[in-house]
Amino acid sequence: MASLTIRKLDDAVKTYLRLRSAKNRRSVEEEVRVILRELIEGREEPLTPFSAPPAPSSAPTPQRTGALPEASVTLIIGGGIAAYKSLDLIRRLKERRVEVRCVLTKAAQQFVTPLAVSALSHERIYTDLFDPQSEFDAGHIRLARDCDLIVVAPATADLMAKMANGHADDLASAILLATNRKILLAPAMNPLMWNNAATRRNVAQLQRDGVVLIGPNSGEMAEAGEAGVGRMSEAIEIANAAERLLRPPVPKPLAGKRVLITAGPTHEPIDPVRYIANRSSGKQGFAIAAAAQAAGAEVILVSGPVDLDDPAGVTVKHVESARQMLEQVQAALPADIAIFAAAVADWRVANEGEQKLKKTAAGMPPLQLVENPDILATISKLADKRPPLVIGFAAETEHLIDNAKSKLARKGCDWIVANDVSPATGVMGGDRNTVHLISRKSGEIAVDSWPVMTKEQVAIELVAHIARSVTDKSLEPAS
Ligand SMILES: Cc1cc2nc3c(=O)[nH]c(=O)nc-3n(C[C@H](O)[C@H](O)[C@H](O)COP(=O)(O)O)c2cc1C
């Protein structure tokens, strides 16, 4: 039987379901079941429970504190004084775009009201294992499995004892026994209960079972004059721990690697106010810097004049001319990987004017050009500080692959990223790029042509190749 994940539905459908379920005082899942039953029985309610769908609210939407994708949590609230903090926990989780469905134990209802919990979670709450409304299709199993994480806060000594021993005589313990999701417990109890040998045994057993604990903290107890370990962690600590468990771990394949990147054009002065430049925007090099940083590398970006914000977490050295760029590149060595994406001017003016050149009757000023230093070749041919992987860029307007292959041989680098920059492609200054990765593979020159991608995608793909090459010996360095 297929299962339906409500949070993956279109926003409009979700809004409709939420409004309709709120109106009928049912959970969203129950409302879906009712709609399906009515359809089958031919008693379909009109599809507009309210006269018109709500207009988008002008009220500020809750602040999203992390880049967490939508997720859902079943929150079990146990019967302890700290249950009041769970109201704040619901809010903290919802701020992180986590849907929260709450289960209250019988004892929990002595500390917080189902109405308060339901109002904060915008969902009906669950209290009873033998609730005919939700159990006609094993609701406790859905609560156990149709979520990404189960959080128990406060986790009472009693609930932990039941869990450690596999009891299932109420809704909370039945869910905890029937789940295959990760469980996060936030214990809260008197220090003597926490230190009791039975609780110690139960906690040790739960940890062996793979249950994750947050807290308890040390501090004042609700009971007058008592202090010690047993205070439930603060709502924000529990929400952060839940977020860590919900967010898929981000791989950091370049952790511990130092990556040097150049980007942008260079400006070669003619006189104090004029210069020779090119159309490079620096977007590709900046995207590579951001992708390498996200992959865990320490990144130094040497950039020519560009109109871009420095990528977060990257050390940026701003330069103007090719000679300044080379100077900063040499200063940044040693590096594990060097990527030369800058469009460095091949020539500069030999006789740079100290003052602004003036129009004279003698005609045009004679502009003598001399070659700039070749940064890629200089670094590729270093005897001592050559980075183990040196990658150059070949921006060509004709004979792309042939020119790039000969550049690979001539410069002595390991890979060339070749791209066609003829005006029709819109690559210079644009957001997309079509590249060919030229490398040496088992002694042969290999050409890997990638489809048209955004410059960010090219950057991510290139960083993924670099990460693989760190372990793949078939991508041989030139020297
Ligand atoms: C005022 C009061 C406060 C309590 N606080 C706690 C507590 O903080 N931690 C705990 O483990 N039990 C506490 N208890 C005991 C639990 O409420 C009791 O063990 C109950 O059976 C737990 O049920 P549950 O685990 O199903 O929620 C408290 C009891 C009372 C009367």
Ligand as a Chemical Component Dictionary entry (heavy atoms), coordinates in Angstrom:
data_LIG
# 
_chem_comp.id                   LIG 
_chem_comp.type                 NON-POLYMER 
_chem_comp.pdbx_formal_charge   0 
_chem_comp.three_letter_code    LIG 
# 
loop_
_chem_comp_atom.comp_id 
_chem_comp_atom.atom_id 
_chem_comp_atom.alt_atom_id 
_chem_comp_atom.type_symbol 
_chem_comp_atom.charge 
_chem_comp_atom.model_Cartn_x 
_chem_comp_atom.model_Cartn_y 
_chem_comp_atom.model_Cartn_z 
_chem_comp_atom.pdbx_ordinal 
LIG C1  C1  C 0 4.616  17.549 40.806 1  
LIG C2  C2  C 0 5.261  16.368 40.145 2  
LIG C3  C3  C 0 6.411  16.567 39.406 3  
LIG C4  C4  C 0 7.034  15.491 38.798 4  
LIG N1  N1  N 0 8.174  15.728 38.074 5  
LIG C5  C5  C 0 8.800  14.684 37.515 6  
LIG C6  C6  C 0 9.982  14.892 36.780 7  
LIG O1  O1  O 0 10.462 16.017 36.612 8  
LIG N2  N2  N 0 10.593 13.821 36.226 9  
LIG C7  C7  C 0 10.096 12.560 36.375 10 
LIG O2  O2  O 0 10.716 11.628 35.867 11 
LIG N3  N3  N 0 8.962  12.348 37.040 12 
LIG C8  C8  C 0 8.303  13.363 37.627 13 
LIG N4  N4  N 0 7.150  13.135 38.324 14 
LIG C9  C9  C 0 6.616  11.773 38.397 15 
LIG C10 C10 C 0 5.899  11.416 37.125 16 
LIG O3  O3  O 0 4.850  12.347 36.881 17 
LIG C11 C11 C 0 5.353  9.997  37.204 18 
LIG O4  O4  O 0 6.426  9.087  37.304 19 
LIG C12 C12 C 0 4.466  9.655  36.033 20 
LIG O5  O5  O 0 4.010  8.332  36.195 21 
LIG C13 C13 C 0 5.219  9.754  34.751 22 
LIG O6  O6  O 0 4.371  9.372  33.714 23 
LIG P1  P1  P 0 4.855  9.375  32.217 24 
LIG O7  O7  O 0 6.221  8.864  32.200 25 
LIG O8  O8  O 0 3.890  8.470  31.502 26 
LIG O9  O9  O 0 4.723  10.773 31.730 27 
LIG C14 C14 C 0 6.498  14.200 38.928 28 
LIG C15 C15 C 0 5.327  14.024 39.673 29 
LIG C16 C16 C 0 4.714  15.083 40.260 30 
LIG C17 C17 C 0 3.470  14.863 41.035 31 
# 
loop_
_chem_comp_bond.comp_id 
_chem_comp_bond.atom_id_1 
_chem_comp_bond.atom_id_2 
_chem_comp_bond.value_order 
_chem_comp_bond.pdbx_ordinal 
LIG C1  C2  SING 1  
LIG C2  C3  SING 2  
LIG C2  C16 DOUB 3  
LIG C3  C4  DOUB 4  
LIG C4  N1  SING 5  
LIG C4  C14 SING 6  
LIG N1  C5  DOUB 7  
LIG C5  C6  SING 8  
LIG C5  C8  SING 9  
LIG C6  O1  DOUB 10 
LIG C6  N2  SING 11 
LIG N2  C7  SING 12 
LIG C7  O2  DOUB 13 
LIG C7  N3  SING 14 
LIG N3  C8  DOUB 15 
LIG C8  N4  SING 16 
LIG N4  C9  SING 17 
LIG N4  C14 SING 18 
LIG C9  C10 SING 19 
LIG C10 O3  SING 20 
LIG C10 C11 SING 21 
LIG C11 O4  SING 22 
LIG C11 C12 SING 23 
LIG C12 O5  SING 24 
LIG C12 C13 SING 25 
LIG C13 O6  SING 26 
LIG O6  P1  SING 27 
LIG P1  O7  DOUB 28 
LIG P1  O8  SING 29 
LIG P1  O9  SING 30 
LIG C14 C15 DOUB 31 
LIG C15 C16 SING 32 
LIG C16 C17 SING 33 
# 
